[in-house]
Amino acid sequence: MYLYLGSQSKSFLNCCYKDVISLSLRKLSNTMDVLITGGAGYIGSHTIIEILTHTDWNPISVDNFNNSTPKTYDRIKEITGKSIKHYDIDLKNIDRLRVVFEENNIQGIIHFAAHKSVPESVDKPLEYYTNNINSLINVLQLQKDFKVPYFIFSSSCSVYGSTTALPVTENTPIGKTECPYAYTKVVGEQIIIDVAHIEKDLNYIALRYFNPVGAHISGKIGELPNGVPNNLIPFITQTASGIRKELTVFGSDYDTVDGTCVRDYIHVSDIANAHVKALEYLQKETQATNFDVFNLGTGIGVSVLQTIQAFEKSAGKPLNYKLGERRPGDIAKIYANTEKSATILGWKAEKSIDEMMDSAWKWQQNLDNQSL
Ligand SMILES: NC(=O)c1ccc[n+]([C@@H]2O[C@H](COP(=O)([O-])OP(=O)(O)OC[C@H]3O[C@@H](n4cnc5c(N)ncnc54)[C@H](O)[C@@H]3O)[C@@H](O)[C@H]2O)c1
């Protein structure tokens, strides 16, 4: 027997159906299981702390420790007093990953896990494409199979390429990317857009981070660079602690406040907090579209020399640095327009460059005092 529904009745039923779904999601939301891929890593671990501190959600980490250590989970417990469930699984192995979805009632996913080094990606493009793209596809496949309603993706301001339109808004066109790493983020976002187009009941956000720096205020967790750091702040702290002899500032003749490159540094705990806000926003189910993208920055451009001065103030000693040649691929300046995140997510970065440097230095000193 066929039941004919006129368009009005259909939309009434759709409406009821959506209400029932959203009600049940809301009911689950207080204690929902949230899958954190890459939860032992730099930003993932800070986000787990933010979740444990500010929500009733139950974070579950999947990480294969290719750029981290399981000790991070102990440190999270030291800081929060809470243990979290975690799995040592490579996301490229979908069969093993499926078990995580079978064993838990996952309602939200924050997908951090990826290789992230720009120069390494130039040397090992296949490794970067394989890891970053296959991991994302597997997580999205299981999200779809298990109908997990909320998905947040770690993207990057590197998708804007070498844009000169500043500050960068979310409508700034995706630029020509400088390296395979950045291209994995461009492709990653496109894959999500295509999936979201079909999976109308599932909701997706891509967060484009500018330059995450600093460490948890306790100094017990922070960035753990593998080998020689590619990023400025770990290079600064390692130079100050004597691991590196000298810092070279790449280029001092750019058209900027003091000739050195300008970036939008943002405290990692502010970045972590944005993930909580983004997931809360998705839970409200008021969004106009099931895929959206947000910049995460402070909106303030800080030069390399200004960063060094802030660090010297925090450490209370001068840093051994010299001015050198420009480095290929560096753009003069980039910083975010953060209005969209403020208006829609109700999120704003709060920590200053001094707090970023204080915490980074505290973390480095803790690292120096123990074998982490
Ligand atoms: N840190 C930055 O400057 C920055 C800037 C923009 C975007 N991002 C993005 O944010 C995310 C997190 O960055 P991060 O700085 O915390 O990096 P990170 O290397 O500290 O953390 C990533 C974690 O993912 C894990 N991982 C990688 N591949 C995996 C796999 N196949 N299976 C299981 N685990 C895997 C690593 O072991 C690591 O613990 C990444 O996607 C990165 O591209 C980072």
The ligand as an SDF file (V2000), in Angstrom:
LIG
                    3D

 44 48  0  0  0  0  0  0  0  0999 V2000
   50.8440   22.8330   14.3610 N   0  0  0  0  0  0  0  0  0  0  0  0
   50.6520   23.6580   13.3410 C   0  0  0  0  0  0  0  0  0  0  0  0
   51.4070   24.5970   13.1350 O   0  0  0  0  0  0  0  0  0  0  0  0
   49.4610   23.4430   12.4270 C   0  0  0  0  0  0  0  0  0  0  0  0
   49.0290   24.5020   11.5980 C   0  0  0  0  0  0  0  0  0  0  0  0
   47.9300   24.3030   10.7510 C   0  0  0  0  0  0  0  0  0  0  0  0
   47.2890   23.0560   10.7210 C   0  0  0  0  0  0  0  0  0  0  0  0
   47.7500   22.0440   11.5250 N   0  0  0  0  0  0  0  0  0  0  0  0
   47.0830   20.7400   11.4520 C   0  0  0  0  0  0  0  0  0  0  0  0
   46.5970   20.4190   12.7400 O   0  0  0  0  0  0  0  0  0  0  0  0
   46.6250   19.0000   12.9280 C   0  0  0  0  0  0  0  0  0  0  0  0
   47.3390   18.6910   14.2240 C   0  0  0  0  0  0  0  0  0  0  0  0
   48.6390   19.2470   14.1640 O   0  0  0  0  0  0  0  0  0  0  0  0
   49.6710   19.0760   15.3730 P   0  0  0  0  0  0  0  0  0  0  0  0
   50.5330   20.2810   15.3610 O   0  0  0  0  0  0  0  0  0  0  0  0
   48.9500   18.6940   16.5960 O   0  0  0  0  0  0  0  0  0  0  0  0
   50.5160   17.8490   14.8160 O   0  0  0  0  0  0  0  0  0  0  0  0
   51.1630   16.6420   15.6320 P   0  0  0  0  0  0  0  0  0  0  0  0
   52.1040   15.9630   14.7050 O   0  0  0  0  0  0  0  0  0  0  0  0
   51.6840   17.0980   16.9410 O   0  0  0  0  0  0  0  0  0  0  0  0
   49.8980   15.7100   15.9040 O   0  0  0  0  0  0  0  0  0  0  0  0
   49.3750   14.8600   14.9210 C   0  0  0  0  0  0  0  0  0  0  0  0
   49.1740   13.5090   15.5750 C   0  0  0  0  0  0  0  0  0  0  0  0
   48.5990   12.6180   14.6130 O   0  0  0  0  0  0  0  0  0  0  0  0
   49.2400   11.3700   14.7100 C   0  0  0  0  0  0  0  0  0  0  0  0
   49.1080   10.7030   13.4140 N   0  0  0  0  0  0  0  0  0  0  0  0
   49.5670   11.1210   12.2080 C   0  0  0  0  0  0  0  0  0  0  0  0
   49.2320   10.2410   11.2500 N   0  0  0  0  0  0  0  0  0  0  0  0
   48.5340    9.2490   11.8540 C   0  0  0  0  0  0  0  0  0  0  0  0
   47.9070    8.0530   11.4020 C   0  0  0  0  0  0  0  0  0  0  0  0
   47.9690    7.6710   10.1190 N   0  0  0  0  0  0  0  0  0  0  0  0
   47.2680    7.2740   12.3030 N   0  0  0  0  0  0  0  0  0  0  0  0
   47.2140    7.6210   13.6000 C   0  0  0  0  0  0  0  0  0  0  0  0
   47.7800    8.7380   14.0930 N   0  0  0  0  0  0  0  0  0  0  0  0
   48.4390    9.5470   13.2320 C   0  0  0  0  0  0  0  0  0  0  0  0
   50.6820   11.6940   15.1190 C   0  0  0  0  0  0  0  0  0  0  0  0
   51.3190   10.6060   15.7580 O   0  0  0  0  0  0  0  0  0  0  0  0
   50.4880   12.8700   16.0380 C   0  0  0  0  0  0  0  0  0  0  0  0
   50.3470   12.4770   17.3840 O   0  0  0  0  0  0  0  0  0  0  0  0
   47.2910   18.4310   11.6850 C   0  0  0  0  0  0  0  0  0  0  0  0
   46.2940   18.0000   10.8030 O   0  0  0  0  0  0  0  0  0  0  0  0
   48.0380   19.6160   11.1140 C   0  0  0  0  0  0  0  0  0  0  0  0
   48.2080   19.5010    9.7200 O   0  0  0  0  0  0  0  0  0  0  0  0
   48.8000   22.2280   12.3790 C   0  0  0  0  0  0  0  0  0  0  0  0
  1  2  1  0
  2  3  2  0
  2  4  1  0
  4  5  1  0
  4 44  2  0
  5  6  2  0
  6  7  1  0
  7  8  2  0
  8  9  1  0
  8 44  1  0
  9 10  1  0
  9 42  1  0
 10 11  1  0
 11 12  1  0
 11 40  1  0
 12 13  1  0
 13 14  1  0
 14 15  2  0
 14 16  1  0
 14 17  1  0
 17 18  1  0
 18 19  2  0
 18 20  1  0
 18 21  1  0
 21 22  1  0
 22 23  1  0
 23 24  1  0
 23 38  1  0
 24 25  1  0
 25 26  1  0
 25 36  1  0
 26 27  1  0
 26 35  1  0
 27 28  2  0
 28 29  1  0
 29 30  1  0
 29 35  2  0
 30 31  1  0
 30 32  2  0
 32 33  1  0
 33 34  2  0
 34 35  1  0
 36 37  1  0
 36 38  1  0
 38 39  1  0
 40 41  1  0
 40 42  1  0
 42 43  1  0
M  CHG  2   8   1  16  -1
M  END
$$$$
